[in-house]
Amino acid sequence: MSELKPPVAARKPIERSHHGDVFVDDYEWLRDKTNVEVLDYLRAENSYTEARTEHLESLREAIFSEISDRTLQTDLSVPARSGGFWYYARTIEGKQYALSCRVKATGDEPPATDGEIDGEEVLLDGNELAGDSEFFSLGTVDVSPDGRLLAYSVDLIGDERFTLRIKNLDSGELLPDELPDVHYGSAWSTDGTTIFYTKVDDAWRPHQVWRHSLGQTEDVLVMEEPDERFWVGVDLTRNEQAIQISLGSKLTSEAWLLDAADPTGELVLVARRREGVEYDVEHAGDQLLIVHNADASNFSLATAPLDSPGDWTTLIEGDESSRLLGVDAFADHVILYRRRDALTELAIMRREGGTFGSPEALTFDEPIYTLSPSRNDEWHDTRYRFGYTSLVTPGTTYDVDVVTGERRLLKQQPVLGGVDLSAYTQYREWATAPDGTQVPVSLVARKDVAKDGNAPVVLYGYGSYESSMDPWFSIPRLSLLDRGVVFAIAHVRGGGELGRHWYDDGKMLTKRNTFTDFIAAAEHLVKSGWSRPERIVAQGGSAGGLLMGAVANLAPQAFGGIVAEVPFVDALTTILDPSLPLTVIEWEEWGNPLEDPEIYQYMKSYAPYENITAQQYPRILAITSLNDTRVFFVEPAKWVAKLRATASGDVNVLLKTEMDAGHGGRSGRYDAWREVAFTLAWELDTLGLA
């Protein structure tokens, strides 16, 4: 392979100045994504990557087969009750996409999930909708309250702009209504004659809510948000009493309610936005529940009268030991969703009239796990559905009786192929950051993997937007574990694992904590006897890809390899350009380098592309998508080109571009498995296990 030469980026120097800083960017030409020359360059990169990894083809096929053989390919989700039907998704062996289905409800118990369901009605077949397209995604699947109509939206490119259609479920026919260029989400009026949806501006920011009356050609603009920091969303409350329009920036919220039975009526403001105050609204029938941070950084829970929604009365005060994430309200109970000790938590609050009981948390035996609310549409339901998983426990669906507390296991994700789940074990350890902060690290491995300083490790991280990388089970990951690899998650600052302060300490002018926390996690794996630097591969995507680029510059000696997926590696250039998708929204996460010299210098000090130097880098695999509107393919393409031109020593940097995908990669499940198999094979090769 040594005679292979990577593609060379055309050199078209451009002077760029800011705050008195002038430099030349040799790869700025790649920002023109419509240029035929650029597409040819990306294809040449793919050919080069394919040639450099040709020796892994049999391993990729073996991993793909392992994923396929361990997955129950013809399966269905646990049916969820909504109105007079049970709704579920079905997959069929050999088909890329799921079917959305329902069956009429004849009792209180959901149909069994271990066979065919009599009376099944297929609402949507993703395989038919995808047709010959290489990409397919649904933006909304929304049945009207009376169960007669289905609104659904489709993206066949990956740019997250959808076309919304309406299907008559009685006749199976499509209505003539067709709404192009809509965004995620939708909300029906109570009588099913009107649907609300959102649209995006040129920067891909959802900024408008529109009202469409069936059969009409002229839609009505209901709300437009001019502040470029804010985005909008629309939804129907669980009790179907109100259409809720939510507006939010990274730091500030505002919500409006509309009587769902009067879709042309007046909007009611819940509470006018106040800079730095975030709140979420849950309609509780006779009152509103408000989760907010007006008086507590980890959020409080308040009640508010329907006729005076801005008057909040504290129900649960904020708690420094737990972060209140949200609430689900029902006729006779409320479910709290919280985060405590780097774990998620669900707690039941029973109510009688206007009185709420004390929260009762659901408890579990495993040391680390993840709880998450599932679909719970029924306002009067006395059972609450939730999901449970851990690094060693496949995704499991439970119902809990909110009166008795009795739990019922409905389904656990099957794992085929003779896999013995008892052969794996998980750990929670703590790394010490340079400032003394203790950083949680979750690990999973086969029980027979020795802690002898030689174990191969894949270390995963993210650390932005208060998004937490909670432990999850993965069938593809078994292909690593069974080859002796330890999989670890570094719960670094910038995420939300330990509450709002954990997020605040890893953003804006404290962003470097995210990177040094991750490096500390890698060093901990060495000091604690798990591994050594050359046996550690780091992995992260999107903002986690920025993390990968940053640690590659700061501590290349700490890793044997790095996988950067759709990586945000040209962060300073992007955040300096308000015309790019989502940039202005992002200023409350990273800061505004256009207006603040301190922010500019700080971002310049860590931005991956800006800080490439003539040092030895580990092996790097960058994966991107041509139609990604969140992180343009230009960023990793420029990054890879500059790494090759600047790094010293043996430079082993590859770029792989998915030519028919968006931010989430390939959309079909078999295509996605092949994409995963490619990455896992590269990681195993880098770890010396190919």
C-alpha positions as CSV (number, residue, x, y, z in Angstrom):
1,M,0.0,0.0,0.0
2,S,3.0,2.3,0.4
3,E,2.9,3.5,-3.2
4,L,-0.7,4.8,-2.8
5,K,-0.8,8.6,-2.8
6,P,-3.7,10.5,-1.3
7,P,-5.6,13.1,-3.4
8,V,-4.1,16.6,-3.3
9,A,-6.4,19.5,-2.5
10,A,-6.1,22.4,-5.0
11,R,-4.3,25.3,-3.4
12,K,-6.2,28.6,-3.8
13,P,-5.0,30.9,-1.0
14,I,-7.4,33.3,0.5
15,E,-6.5,36.0,3.0
16,R,-8.9,36.1,5.9
17,S,-8.7,38.8,8.6
18,H,-10.4,39.2,11.9
19,H,-9.5,41.2,15.0
20,G,-6.2,42.1,13.3
21,D,-5.4,38.4,12.6
22,V,-4.4,37.7,9.0
23,F,-3.6,34.3,7.6
24,V,-3.9,32.1,4.5
25,D,-6.3,29.3,4.2
26,D,-5.1,26.9,1.5
27,Y,-8.3,24.8,1.5
28,E,-11.0,27.4,1.5
29,W,-12.0,26.3,-2.0
30,L,-13.7,23.2,-0.6
31,R,-16.5,25.4,0.8
32,D,-18.0,25.4,-2.7
33,K,-19.9,22.2,-2.4
34,T,-21.5,22.6,-5.9
35,N,-18.2,22.6,-7.7
36,V,-17.7,19.5,-9.9
37,E,-14.0,19.6,-8.9
38,V,-15.0,19.2,-5.3
39,L,-17.2,16.1,-6.0
40,D,-14.4,14.6,-8.1
41,Y,-12.0,15.2,-5.2
42,L,-14.4,13.5,-2.7
43,R,-14.8,10.5,-5.0
44,A,-11.0,10.3,-5.3
45,E,-10.7,10.4,-1.5
46,N,-13.2,7.5,-1.3
47,S,-11.2,5.5,-3.8
48,Y,-8.1,6.2,-1.8
49,T,-9.7,5.1,1.4
50,E,-11.1,2.0,-0.2
51,A,-7.7,1.0,-1.5
52,R,-6.0,1.7,1.9
53,T,-8.6,-0.5,3.7
54,E,-8.9,-3.2,1.0
55,H,-7.2,-5.7,3.3
56,L,-10.1,-5.3,5.8
57,E,-12.8,-6.4,3.4
58,S,-13.2,-9.9,4.8
59,L,-13.3,-8.5,8.3
60,R,-15.9,-6.0,7.4
61,E,-18.0,-8.8,5.9
62,A,-17.5,-10.9,9.0
63,I,-18.7,-8.1,11.3
64,F,-21.7,-7.3,9.0
65,S,-22.7,-11.0,9.2
66,E,-22.3,-10.9,13.0
67,I,-24.6,-7.9,13.3
68,S,-27.1,-9.5,10.9
69,D,-27.0,-12.9,12.6
70,R,-27.5,-11.5,16.1
71,T,-30.4,-9.2,15.1
72,L,-34.0,-10.5,14.9
73,Q,-34.6,-9.0,11.5
74,T,-38.4,-9.7,11.3
75,D,-39.7,-8.1,14.5
76,L,-42.1,-5.5,15.9
77,S,-42.0,-3.0,18.6
78,V,-44.3,-3.2,21.7
79,P,-47.7,-1.8,20.6
80,A,-48.6,1.6,22.2
81,R,-52.2,2.6,22.8
82,S,-53.6,5.8,21.3
83,G,-57.3,6.2,21.1
84,G,-59.0,3.1,19.7
85,F,-55.8,1.6,18.3
86,W,-52.5,0.0,19.2
87,Y,-49.6,1.4,17.2
88,Y,-46.3,-0.3,16.5
89,A,-43.5,-0.6,14.0
90,R,-42.6,-3.8,12.1
91,T,-39.4,-4.8,10.4
92,I,-39.1,-7.5,7.8
93,E,-36.0,-9.5,7.0
94,G,-34.3,-8.2,3.8
95,K,-36.1,-4.8,4.0
96,Q,-34.2,-1.6,4.8
97,Y,-37.0,0.3,6.5
98,A,-39.7,-0.3,9.0
99,L,-43.5,-0.4,8.5
100,S,-45.7,1.8,10.6
101,C,-48.7,-0.3,11.6
102,R,-51.8,-0.3,13.9
103,V,-54.6,-2.7,15.0
104,K,-57.9,-1.9,16.6
105,A,-57.9,-2.2,20.3
106,T,-60.3,-4.8,21.7
107,G,-59.1,-4.7,25.3
108,D,-56.6,-3.1,27.7
109,E,-53.7,-5.4,26.9
110,P,-51.4,-4.9,23.9
111,P,-51.1,-7.6,21.2
112,A,-48.3,-10.1,21.7
113,T,-45.1,-9.2,19.9
114,D,-44.0,-12.7,19.0
115,G,-46.0,-13.3,15.9
116,E,-48.4,-11.9,13.3
117,I,-51.1,-9.6,14.5
118,D,-54.6,-10.3,13.2
119,G,-56.3,-7.2,11.7
120,E,-53.0,-5.4,11.1
121,E,-53.3,-2.2,9.1
122,V,-50.1,-0.9,7.5
123,L,-50.1,2.9,7.7
124,L,-46.8,3.5,6.0
125,D,-44.2,1.2,4.3
126,G,-40.9,3.0,4.4
127,N,-39.6,0.7,1.7
128,E,-42.3,1.8,-0.7
129,L,-41.9,5.4,0.1
130,A,-38.1,5.2,-0.4
131,G,-38.5,3.7,-3.8
132,D,-35.1,3.8,-5.6
133,S,-33.8,6.6,-3.4
134,E,-30.5,5.9,-1.7
135,F,-31.7,7.8,1.4
136,F,-35.1,7.9,3.2
137,S,-36.2,9.6,6.4
138,L,-39.5,10.5,8.1
139,G,-39.9,13.9,9.7
140,T,-43.3,13.3,11.2
141,V,-45.8,10.4,11.5
142,D,-48.9,12.0,13.1
143,V,-52.4,10.4,13.2
144,S,-55.3,12.8,13.8
145,P,-57.1,12.5,17.1
146,D,-60.1,10.7,15.6
147,G,-57.8,8.2,14.0
148,R,-59.0,8.9,10.4
149,L,-56.1,10.8,8.9
150,L,-52.3,10.4,8.8
151,A,-49.9,13.2,8.3
152,Y,-46.4,12.1,7.3
153,S,-43.3,13.9,5.8
154,V,-40.5,12.4,3.8
155,D,-36.9,13.4,3.1
156,L,-35.2,11.5,0.2
157,I,-31.9,13.4,0.2
158,G,-30.7,13.8,3.8
159,D,-30.9,17.6,4.0
160,E,-33.7,17.5,6.6
161,R,-36.2,19.3,4.4
162,F,-39.4,17.3,4.2
163,T,-42.5,17.0,2.0
164,L,-45.7,16.5,4.0
165,R,-48.6,14.5,2.7
166,I,-52.0,13.5,4.2
167,K,-53.4,10.0,4.0
168,N,-57.0,9.0,4.5
169,L,-56.7,5.9,6.6
170,D,-60.3,4.8,5.9
171,S,-59.8,4.6,2.1
172,G,-56.0,4.4,2.0
173,E,-55.9,7.3,-0.5
174,L,-53.6,10.3,-0.4
175,L,-55.4,13.6,-0.2
176,P,-54.3,16.2,-2.8
177,D,-52.7,18.3,0.0
178,E,-48.9,18.4,-0.4
179,L,-46.7,20.7,1.6
180,P,-43.0,21.0,0.5
181,D,-40.0,22.2,2.5
182,V,-41.4,21.6,6.0
183,H,-39.4,20.8,9.1
184,Y,-39.8,18.1,11.8
185,G,-43.0,17.8,13.8
186,S,-46.7,18.6,13.3
187,A,-49.9,19.0,15.4
188,W,-53.5,18.3,14.5
189,S,-56.6,20.2,15.6
190,T,-59.0,18.2,17.7
191,D,-61.4,17.7,14.8
192,G,-58.7,16.7,12.3
193,T,-59.5,19.5,9.8
194,T,-56.4,21.5,10.4
195,I,-52.7,20.6,10.8
196,F,-49.9,22.9,12.1
197,Y,-46.3,22.5,10.9
198,T,-43.0,24.4,10.9
199,K,-40.7,25.7,8.1
200,V,-37.0,26.7,8.1
201,D,-35.3,29.8,6.8
202,D,-32.2,29.9,4.6
203,A,-30.0,29.0,7.5
204,W,-32.0,25.8,8.2
205,R,-33.5,27.3,11.3
206,P,-37.1,26.4,12.0
207,H,-38.6,29.9,12.3
208,Q,-42.2,29.7,11.3
209,V,-45.4,27.9,12.3
210,W,-48.0,27.5,9.6
211,R,-51.7,26.4,9.7
212,H,-53.0,24.2,6.9
213,S,-56.7,23.6,6.5
214,L,-57.4,20.4,4.5
215,G,-58.4,21.1,0.9
216,Q,-57.2,24.7,1.0
217,T,-54.3,25.9,-1.1
218,E,-53.4,29.0,0.9
219,D,-51.8,28.3,4.3
220,V,-51.8,30.8,7.1
221,L,-48.6,31.9,8.9
222,V,-49.4,31.6,12.7
223,M,-46.1,32.7,14.1
224,E,-42.7,33.8,12.9
225,E,-39.6,34.2,15.1
226,P,-37.3,36.9,13.9
227,D,-34.6,36.5,16.5
228,E,-32.0,34.3,14.7
229,R,-31.0,32.7,18.0
230,F,-34.4,31.0,18.4
231,W,-36.1,28.1,16.8
232,V,-39.8,27.0,16.9
233,G,-41.6,23.8,17.4
234,V,-45.3,22.7,17.5
235,D,-47.1,19.8,19.2
236,L,-50.5,18.7,20.5
237,T,-50.7,18.1,24.2
238,R,-51.3,14.6,25.5
239,N,-54.8,15.5,26.7
240,E,-55.5,17.0,23.3
241,Q,-56.7,20.2,24.8
242,A,-54.0,22.5,23.3
243,I,-51.7,23.1,20.5
244,Q,-48.4,24.2,22.0
245,I,-45.9,26.4,20.1
246,S,-42.5,26.3,21.8
247,L,-39.7,28.9,21.0
248,G,-36.2,28.4,22.4
249,S,-32.6,29.4,22.1
250,K,-29.8,27.6,23.9
251,L,-30.5,29.8,27.0
252,T,-34.1,31.2,26.8
253,S,-37.6,29.8,26.3
254,E,-41.1,31.0,25.4
255,A,-44.3,29.0,24.9
256,W,-47.8,29.8,23.5
257,L,-51.0,27.7,23.8
258,L,-53.9,27.5,21.4
259,D,-57.2,25.8,22.1
260,A,-57.0,22.6,19.9
261,A,-60.7,22.8,19.3
262,D,-60.4,26.3,17.9
263,P,-57.5,26.2,15.5
264,T,-58.1,29.7,14.2
265,G,-58.4,31.1,17.7
266,E,-56.1,33.4,19.7
267,L,-52.7,32.3,21.0
268,V,-52.2,32.6,24.8
269,L,-48.7,33.4,26.0
270,V,-47.5,31.3,29.0
271,A,-44.7,33.6,30.1
272,R,-42.7,36.1,28.1
273,R,-39.1,35.2,27.5
274,R,-36.5,36.4,29.9
275,E,-32.9,36.2,28.9
276,G,-31.4,33.1,30.5
277,V,-34.7,31.6,31.7
278,E,-35.6,28.2,30.2
279,Y,-39.0,26.6,30.7
280,D,-41.1,23.7,29.4
281,V,-44.8,23.4,29.7
282,E,-46.9,20.3,30.4
283,H,-50.7,20.5,30.2
284,A,-52.1,18.8,33.3
285,G,-55.8,19.2,32.5
286,D,-56.9,21.7,35.2
287,Q,-53.6,23.4,35.4
288,L,-50.1,23.7,33.8
289,L,-46.9,22.2,35.1
290,I,-43.8,24.3,34.4
291,V,-40.2,22.9,34.5
292,H,-38.0,26.0,34.7
293,N,-34.6,27.4,35.9
294,A,-35.8,30.9,37.0
295,D,-34.8,30.2,40.6
296,A,-32.6,27.1,40.4
297,S,-29.9,26.1,38.0
298,N,-30.9,22.4,38.1
299,F,-34.6,23.4,37.4
300,S,-37.7,23.5,39.6
301,L,-41.3,22.4,39.1
302,A,-44.1,24.9,39.3
303,T,-47.9,24.9,38.8
304,A,-49.8,27.6,37.0
305,P,-53.5,28.3,36.5
306,L,-54.9,27.9,33.0
307,D,-56.3,31.4,33.0
308,S,-53.1,32.9,34.3
309,P,-50.3,30.8,33.0
310,G,-47.5,33.2,33.9
311,D,-48.3,33.0,37.6
312,W,-46.0,30.1,38.8
313,T,-46.3,28.5,42.2
314,T,-43.4,26.2,43.2
315,L,-44.3,22.6,43.6
316,I,-40.8,21.1,43.8
317,E,-37.8,23.2,44.6
318,G,-34.6,22.9,42.6
319,D,-32.1,20.4,44.0
320,E,-28.3,20.7,43.5
321,S,-28.1,16.9,43.7
322,S,-30.5,16.2,40.8
323,R,-31.3,17.8,37.5
324,L,-35.0,17.9,36.6
325,L,-35.2,17.0,32.9
326,G,-39.0,17.0,32.4
327,V,-42.5,15.8,33.5
328,D,-45.2,13.7,31.9
329,A,-48.7,14.6,33.2
330,F,-51.7,12.3,33.2
331,A,-55.2,12.5,34.7
332,D,-54.2,10.9,38.0
333,H,-50.4,11.1,38.2
334,V,-47.3,12.8,37.1
335,I,-44.0,11.2,36.1
336,L,-40.7,13.1,36.9
337,Y,-37.7,12.5,34.7
338,R,-34.5,13.4,36.5
339,R,-30.8,12.9,36.5
340,R,-28.9,12.0,39.7
341,D,-25.3,10.8,40.2
342,A,-24.7,10.5,36.5
343,L,-27.8,8.2,36.1
344,T,-31.3,8.9,34.8
345,E,-34.3,8.5,37.1
346,L,-38.1,8.2,36.8
347,A,-40.3,9.0,39.8
348,I,-44.1,8.7,40.2
349,M,-46.2,11.5,41.8
350,R,-49.8,10.5,42.3
351,R,-52.4,13.2,42.4
352,E,-55.9,13.6,43.9
353,G,-57.6,16.6,42.5
354,G,-55.1,19.5,42.8
355,T,-52.9,17.7,45.4
356,F,-49.7,16.0,44.4
357,G,-48.0,13.2,46.4
358,S,-44.3,12.9,47.1
359,P,-42.2,11.5,44.2
360,E,-41.4,7.8,44.4
361,A,-38.4,6.8,42.3
362,L,-38.1,3.5,40.4
363,T,-35.1,1.6,41.6
364,F,-32.9,-0.9,39.8
365,D,-30.0,-3.2,40.8
366,E,-27.4,-2.6,38.1
367,P,-24.7,0.0,39.1
368,I,-25.1,1.9,35.8
369,Y,-28.1,2.0,33.5
370,T,-30.3,4.3,31.5
371,L,-34.1,4.9,32.0
372,S,-36.1,6.8,29.4
373,P,-39.8,7.6,28.9
374,S,-41.5,5.7,26.1
375,R,-44.6,6.4,24.2
376,N,-47.5,7.3,26.6
377,D,-50.4,8.8,24.6
378,E,-53.3,8.0,26.9
379,W,-54.4,10.7,29.3
380,H,-56.4,8.4,31.6
381,D,-53.9,5.5,31.5
382,T,-52.9,4.1,34.9
383,R,-49.8,2.4,33.5
384,Y,-46.6,4.2,32.5
385,R,-44.3,2.8,29.8
386,F,-40.6,3.3,30.0
387,G,-37.4,1.9,28.5
388,Y,-34.4,0.4,30.4
389,T,-31.0,-0.5,29.1
390,S,-27.4,-0.7,30.2
391,L,-24.1,-1.6,28.7
392,V,-24.9,-5.3,29.3
393,T,-28.7,-5.3,29.2
394,P,-30.4,-5.0,25.8
395,G,-33.2,-2.4,25.4
396,T,-36.1,-3.4,27.6
397,T,-39.7,-2.1,27.6
398,Y,-41.6,-2.0,30.9
399,D,-45.1,-0.9,32.1
400,V,-45.3,0.2,35.7
401,D,-48.7,0.4,37.4
402,V,-48.7,3.9,38.9
403,V,-51.1,2.8,41.7
404,T,-49.4,-0.3,43.0
405,G,-45.9,0.3,41.6
406,E,-45.9,-3.2,40.1
407,R,-43.6,-3.5,37.1
408,R,-44.3,-5.7,34.0
409,L,-41.7,-6.6,31.5
410,L,-43.2,-6.3,28.0
411,K,-40.2,-7.0,25.8
412,Q,-36.4,-7.1,25.7
413,Q,-34.5,-6.7,22.5
414,P,-33.6,-10.2,21.2
415,V,-29.9,-11.0,20.8
416,L,-29.5,-14.1,18.6
417,G,-26.5,-16.2,17.6
418,G,-26.0,-17.9,20.9
419,V,-24.7,-14.8,22.6
420,D,-24.3,-15.3,26.4
421,L,-24.9,-11.9,27.9
422,S,-23.6,-13.0,31.3
423,A,-20.2,-13.1,29.7
424,Y,-20.0,-9.3,29.8
425,T,-19.6,-7.0,32.7
426,Q,-19.7,-3.2,33.2
427,Y,-17.9,-0.8,35.4
428,R,-18.1,2.8,36.6
429,E,-14.7,4.5,37.3
430,W,-13.6,8.1,37.8
431,A,-10.8,9.9,36.1
432,T,-9.2,13.0,37.7
433,A,-9.1,16.1,35.4
434,P,-6.2,18.6,35.6
435,D,-8.3,20.9,37.9
436,G,-9.1,18.0,40.2
437,T,-12.6,17.4,38.9
438,Q,-13.8,13.7,39.0
439,V,-15.0,12.6,35.6
440,P,-17.2,9.5,35.3
441,V,-16.1,6.8,32.9
442,S,-18.4,3.9,32.0
443,L,-16.8,0.7,30.7
444,V,-18.0,-2.7,29.4
445,A,-15.9,-5.7,28.5
446,R,-16.0,-9.5,28.5
447,K,-15.4,-10.8,32.0
448,D,-12.3,-12.7,30.8
449,V,-10.5,-9.5,29.7
450,A,-7.5,-9.0,32.0
451,K,-6.7,-5.6,33.5
452,D,-3.1,-6.1,32.7
453,G,-2.2,-2.8,31.0
454,N,-2.6,-4.3,27.5
455,A,-6.3,-4.3,26.8
456,P,-7.4,-2.7,23.5
457,V,-9.9,0.2,24.2
458,V,-12.4,2.2,22.2
459,L,-13.0,5.4,24.2
460,Y,-16.2,7.4,23.2
461,G,-17.0,11.0,24.0
462,Y,-19.3,13.9,23.1
463,G,-19.5,16.7,25.7
464,S,-21.7,19.5,24.2
465,Y,-25.2,21.0,24.4
466,E,-25.9,19.3,27.8
467,S,-26.4,16.1,25.8
468,S,-25.5,13.1,28.0
469,M,-23.9,9.9,26.7
470,D,-25.9,7.6,28.9
471,P,-25.0,3.9,28.8
472,W,-26.7,1.9,26.1
473,F,-26.6,-1.6,24.7
474,S,-25.4,-2.3,21.2
475,I,-25.4,-5.4,19.1
476,P,-22.7,-4.1,16.8
477,R,-20.5,-3.4,19.8
478,L,-20.4,-7.1,20.6
479,S,-18.1,-7.5,17.6
480,L,-15.6,-5.4,19.5
481,L,-16.1,-7.0,22.9
482,D,-15.8,-10.5,21.6
483,R,-12.4,-9.7,20.2
484,G,-11.2,-8.5,23.6
485,V,-11.9,-4.8,23.2
486,V,-13.0,-2.7,26.2
487,F,-15.6,-0.1,25.3
488,A,-15.6,3.1,27.4
489,I,-17.6,6.3,27.6
490,A,-16.0,9.4,29.0
491,H,-18.8,11.5,30.5
492,V,-17.0,14.8,30.0
493,R,-18.0,18.3,30.9
494,G,-20.2,20.0,28.3
495,G,-22.6,17.1,28.6
496,G,-25.3,17.0,31.2
497,E,-24.5,13.8,33.2
498,L,-23.9,15.6,36.5
499,G,-26.4,18.4,36.2
500,R,-26.5,21.9,34.7
501,H,-23.1,22.9,36.2
502,W,-21.5,20.0,34.3
503,Y,-22.8,21.6,31.1
504,D,-21.9,25.1,32.0
505,D,-18.3,24.0,32.9
506,G,-17.8,22.7,29.4
507,K,-19.0,25.5,27.1
508,M,-18.1,29.0,26.0
509,L,-14.9,30.1,27.8
510,T,-14.7,26.8,29.7
511,K,-14.9,24.6,26.6
512,R,-11.3,23.3,27.1
513,N,-12.6,21.3,30.1
514,T,-14.3,19.0,27.6
515,F,-11.0,18.2,25.9
516,T,-8.9,17.9,29.0
517,D,-11.6,15.7,30.7
518,F,-11.4,13.3,27.7
519,I,-7.6,13.2,27.8
520,A,-7.8,12.6,31.5
521,A,-10.1,9.6,30.9
522,A,-7.6,8.1,28.4
523,E,-4.8,8.6,30.9
524,H,-6.9,7.0,33.6
525,L,-7.3,3.9,31.5
526,V,-3.5,3.7,31.4
527,K,-2.9,4.5,35.1
528,S,-5.6,2.2,36.3
529,G,-4.1,-0.8,34.5
530,W,-6.5,-1.2,31.6
531,S,-4.5,-0.2,28.6
532,R,-1.6,1.8,27.1
533,P,-1.8,4.8,24.8
534,E,-1.2,3.0,21.5
535,R,-4.0,0.5,22.3
536,I,-6.6,3.2,22.7
537,V,-8.8,4.4,19.8
538,A,-10.9,7.6,20.5
539,Q,-14.3,8.0,18.8
540,G,-16.8,10.8,18.6
541,G,-19.2,12.4,16.1
542,S,-20.5,15.9,15.3
543,A,-19.6,18.1,18.3
544,G,-17.9,14.9,19.5
545,G,-15.9,15.2,16.3
546,L,-14.7,18.6,17.4
547,L,-13.6,16.8,20.6
548,M,-11.7,14.3,18.5
549,G,-10.0,17.0,16.5
550,A,-9.1,19.0,19.6
551,V,-7.6,16.0,21.5
552,A,-5.7,15.0,18.4
553,N,-3.9,18.4,18.6
554,L,-3.5,18.5,22.3
555,A,-2.5,15.0,23.1
556,P,-1.8,12.9,20.0
557,Q,0.5,10.7,22.0
558,A,-2.5,9.5,24.2
559,F,-4.2,7.6,21.3
560,G,-3.3,5.0,18.8
561,G,-6.2,6.0,16.5
562,I,-9.1,8.5,16.2
563,V,-12.5,8.1,14.5
564,A,-14.2,11.4,13.8
565,E,-17.7,11.1,12.4
566,V,-19.4,14.1,10.7
567,P,-16.8,16.1,12.7
568,F,-17.3,19.8,13.6
569,V,-13.5,20.4,13.0
570,D,-13.6,23.8,11.3
571,A,-15.5,25.4,14.1
572,L,-14.0,28.9,14.0
573,T,-14.7,29.4,10.3
574,T,-18.3,28.2,10.7
575,I,-19.1,30.2,13.8
576,L,-17.7,33.3,12.2
577,D,-20.2,33.0,9.3
578,P,-23.8,33.9,10.3
579,S,-25.1,32.9,6.8
580,L,-24.3,29.2,7.4
581,P,-27.0,26.9,8.8
582,L,-27.4,27.1,12.6
583,T,-24.4,29.4,13.2
584,V,-26.3,32.2,15.0
585,I,-28.2,29.6,17.1
586,E,-24.8,28.2,18.1
587,W,-23.4,31.5,19.5
588,E,-25.0,30.7,22.9
589,E,-23.1,27.4,23.0
590,W,-19.6,28.5,21.7
591,G,-19.8,32.3,22.0
592,N,-19.9,34.9,19.3
593,P,-16.4,35.4,17.9
594,L,-17.6,38.2,15.5
595,E,-18.4,40.5,18.4
596,D,-16.2,39.3,21.3
597,P,-12.4,39.3,20.8
598,E,-11.9,37.1,23.9
599,I,-14.2,34.4,22.4
600,Y,-12.5,34.7,19.1
601,Q,-9.0,34.1,20.6
602,Y,-10.4,31.3,22.9
603,M,-12.0,29.5,20.0
604,K,-8.9,30.0,17.9
605,S,-6.8,28.4,20.6
606,Y,-8.7,25.1,20.4
607,A,-10.5,24.9,17.0
608,P,-9.1,21.7,15.4
609,Y,-8.4,23.0,12.0
610,E,-6.6,26.1,13.2
611,N,-4.3,24.2,15.5
612,I,-2.9,21.5,13.3
613,T,0.9,21.5,13.7
614,A,4.0,19.7,12.5
615,Q,3.7,16.9,15.0
616,Q,3.1,13.1,14.8
617,Y,-0.6,12.3,14.8
618,P,-2.2,9.0,15.4
619,R,-4.1,7.2,12.7
620,I,-7.3,9.1,11.8
621,L,-10.5,8.1,10.1
622,A,-12.8,10.9,9.2
623,I,-16.4,10.1,8.0
624,T,-18.7,12.6,6.6
625,S,-21.9,12.9,4.4
626,L,-22.4,15.0,1.3
627,N,-25.9,16.2,2.2
628,D,-25.2,17.0,5.9
629,T,-26.7,20.4,6.7
630,R,-25.5,20.5,10.3
631,V,-21.8,20.0,9.7
632,F,-20.8,20.6,6.1
633,F,-18.6,17.9,4.5
634,V,-16.2,20.8,3.8
635,E,-15.0,20.8,7.4
636,P,-13.6,17.2,7.5
637,A,-12.4,17.5,3.9
638,K,-10.3,20.6,4.7
639,W,-9.2,19.2,8.0
640,V,-7.9,16.0,6.4
641,A,-6.1,17.9,3.6
642,K,-4.4,20.2,6.1
643,L,-3.4,17.3,8.4
644,R,-1.7,15.6,5.5
645,A,0.1,18.8,4.4
646,T,1.3,19.7,7.9
647,A,1.7,16.6,10.1
648,S,5.2,15.1,10.6
649,G,6.3,11.5,10.5
650,D,4.0,8.8,9.1
651,V,0.7,10.4,8.2
652,N,-2.1,7.9,8.1
653,V,-5.3,10.0,7.6
654,L,-8.4,8.8,5.7
655,L,-11.6,10.5,4.6
656,K,-14.7,8.6,3.7
657,T,-17.7,10.5,2.4
658,E,-21.2,9.0,2.2
659,M,-22.5,10.5,-1.1
660,D,-26.2,9.8,-0.4
661,A,-26.7,10.6,3.3
662,G,-27.1,13.4,5.8
663,H,-25.9,14.1,9.4
664,G,-27.0,10.7,10.7
665,G,-25.3,8.7,7.9
666,R,-26.9,6.0,5.8
667,S,-30.6,5.6,6.4
668,G,-31.3,2.0,5.5
669,R,-30.6,-0.4,8.3
670,Y,-28.5,-2.8,6.2
671,D,-26.6,0.1,4.7
672,A,-26.1,1.5,8.3
673,W,-24.7,-1.9,9.4
674,R,-22.2,-1.9,6.6
675,E,-21.2,1.6,7.6
676,V,-20.7,0.5,11.2
677,A,-18.8,-2.6,10.1
678,F,-16.4,-0.4,8.1
679,T,-15.7,1.7,11.2
680,L,-15.3,-1.3,13.6
681,A,-13.0,-3.0,11.2
682,W,-10.8,0.1,11.0
683,E,-10.7,0.3,14.8
684,L,-9.8,-3.4,15.1
685,D,-7.0,-2.9,12.6
686,T,-5.7,0.1,14.4
687,L,-5.7,-1.9,17.7
688,G,-3.8,-4.7,16.1
689,L,-6.7,-7.1,16.1
690,A,-7.5,-7.4,12.3
